[in-house]
Amino acid sequence: MKENSHCEVRKYLSCLVCDWKGMIKNMDEATLQSILEENKLHFFQSLLYQKEHVLSTKALAPYLYDLKKEADLSRKEPLCELPFHAFCQFDTTGNRLTYENLYFHRRRCLGVFSIMAWLYQKPEDITLVEDYLWAICNEYTWALPAHLDGNSLNEKANPLQLDLFSLETAQTLAEITYLLKDSINPAIFLRCMAEIERRAFLPFLSRNTPYHWENCKNNWASVCAGSIGMAAIYCIKDSSRLSSILIQLFPILQNFLDSFTPDGACLEGLSYWTYGVSYFTAFSALLSNRTGHVIDLLSQEKVQSIAAFQGKCYFQGGHTISFSDASCKDTFRIGITSYLTHYFQYKIPIPPISSAAPFGTDPCSRWCQMFRDFIWATDDFYTIAQTPSATASFPKTCILPDAKWLIFHGANGCGGAIKGGYNAEPHNHNDIGSFFFLLYEKEVLADLGAGEYTKDSFSEKRYSIFTNHSFSHNVPVIYGKGQMAGKEYRAKDYYFHTQTPEKISASMDIAPAYGEESLRSFIRELIFEDKKHYLTIRDTYSFTVPCTMLEERFISRQKPELLKNSVRLFSESGESCILTYPNSLLSVSLSTDIHHNHENGEEETIYLIRFLLNQPITQTVLEFSICW
């Protein structure tokens, strides 16, 4: 594109805001530089975050109370150290939590005191902000040991590695120093600027080959690109140099958008939706401001579908879809959800307000999300989210046809979901055809979600971990083997039937997920009949030769009771229902295994209900019914 006047540039870009791929393809650096230069003065005059809004928003009163409480407690603590014996544990024992807990606690304290200093300007808080900024500038590396490619303790170690958390740190320091520039010591400000330049901008601009996250189609693309983009907008006033960074971020952010299925689903799981979308939205808002609202990355049609995904993952009692590395009791960020709900004019589903994350519940203490909970939450969002119509509007059924998910809701707090897909999804578990079931808003049959992250979690040993293997999911074991990992191991021949609300069903052939030559087809059907109080799982097998070893398996966190010809299942709060099975073909037993939870690695006992085939089969139907 040839040199344009500012008016022509504005017209050109305004045509592109609804064509994100077109903008990447056609935008050149000179165009971007022009629009940045035109709006430089406006940006630095207008970007004044409103502390009065924070202090006057009634919905934020609990957040402010918890903020002050935590600040009072944290003032009594010594500054958190990051000792070498903790740093080296990942590459010596595989343990991540020891070092990471200290690393994130240091950033948590910085975030708490920074918001306190911004809102109330108390000298003791400003001093603590300076101390924590100084300490973070002194760190050996801003990256986590787990992201140093196994080289944290040898000559190949690169302390300037650009990973999620090194770039989050750059964004954090850039934004905090922008907020508090007139309050902190100038030497602290200059030190932060120098470290952001040395640890973020220079490694990015001088790289010879792309970082792996530049080509990733997952949350890394958004968090890394969004973080360095926000840091650059705050720190770099020269439009030429700023445009040289920003122009490289657009293809990376397109990769992030491409990670979502066309129906807006995040296959990594709801927690990673929150992570990636938060940084994408925060960067988009800041870029929009910096360009005089000419470039709006949220305006693409697909982004509304992505924004709507969060609300689809919640059930009325607050249970959440936990497929892949997600959580069954996730919470949503009030800031990002309020912002997106306003942006899309309340056309996206709102999660139950009881599931809003209280202050300080993020184990990684991400400043970007923490700060936006305060500056983006509004009373009108809270008011609408608390109205009965906001939660009563949960659809009976939600189909995500591209993700291959069926989500169902019923009376008495019943609900659940079943998934198809393939066994190479982001943060994959080998779980094709798996499902979970809720009764009275409580879990009965479980999808465990993410386990503790260790050195093995993202290595060739991933599927040796119980939580990631199909053995921990509500799917059969055939000839002692579970499903296989890989894109070719998938479901096929999907059918979702939702024509009548009284009977909702899903069907898929999941035989390809097993890689078993003798298994011709394996049709799994889930049938939910709300008025009849029935959930049926019907498995239809066809083998080329008689199968002598097959186990149907169901997973629960509560100990079931084996009855004569059925099994009594219990919810978390003690309500029960009955699971019946074809006892002429199957015998039932109960065993346990251990799940290490994601939050703190604690052990949880998991109950495996195992239905073992007691005679050879070639073709048969095994039907299991849950009634309540």
Salt bridges, closest charged atoms under 4 A:
GLU37 OE1 - LYS40 NZ 3.57
GLU38 OE1 - HIS6 ND1 3.91
GLU38 OE2 - ARG10 NH2 3.15
GLU70 OE2 - ARG108 NE 2.38
ASP72 OD1 - ARG75 NH1 2.58
GLU77 OE1 - HIS105 NE2 2.88
ASP91 OD1 - LYS455 NZ 3.65
GLU100 OE2 - ARG96 NE 2.85
ASP125 OD1 - ARG75 NH2 2.78
GLU139 OE2 - ARG106 NH1 2.99
GLU139 OE1 - ARG107 NH2 2.72
ASP163 OD2 - HIS147 ND1 2.65
GLU168 OE2 - ARG366 NE 3.76
GLU175 OE2 - ARG372 NH2 2.65
GLU195 OE2 - ARG191 NE 3.44
GLU195 OE1 - ARG198 NH2 2.88
GLU195 OE1 - ARG199 NE 2.70
GLU197 OE2 - ARG241 NH2 2.69
GLU214 OE2 - ARG207 NE 2.71
GLU268 OE2 - HIS427 NE2 3.61
ASP325 OD2 - HIS427 ND1 2.84
ASP325 OD1 - HIS429 NE2 2.75
ASP325 OD2 - ARG462 NH2 3.22
ASP362 OD2 - ARG333 NH1 3.90
ASP362 OD1 - ARG366 NH1 3.07
ASP373 OD2 - ARG333 NH2 2.74
ASP380 OD1 - HIS342 NE2 3.32
GLU425 OE1 - LYS419 NZ 3.26
ASP431 OD1 - LYS419 NZ 3.13
GLU443 OE2 - ARG557 NH1 2.78
GLU502 OE2 - LYS531 NZ 3.68
GLU525 OE2 - ARG538 NH1 3.72
GLU529 OE2 - LYS532 NZ 3.58
ASP530 OD2 - LYS396 NZ 3.08
ASP539 OD2 - ARG524 NH2 2.82
GLU551 OE2 - ARG553 NE 2.80
GLU551 OE2 - ARG610 NE 2.96
GLU552 OE1 - ARG524 NH2 3.49
GLU561 OE1 - ARG568 NE 3.47
GLU572 OE2 - LYS329 NZ 2.76
GLU604 OE1 - ARG557 NE 3.37
GLU623 OE1 - ARG538 NE 2.70
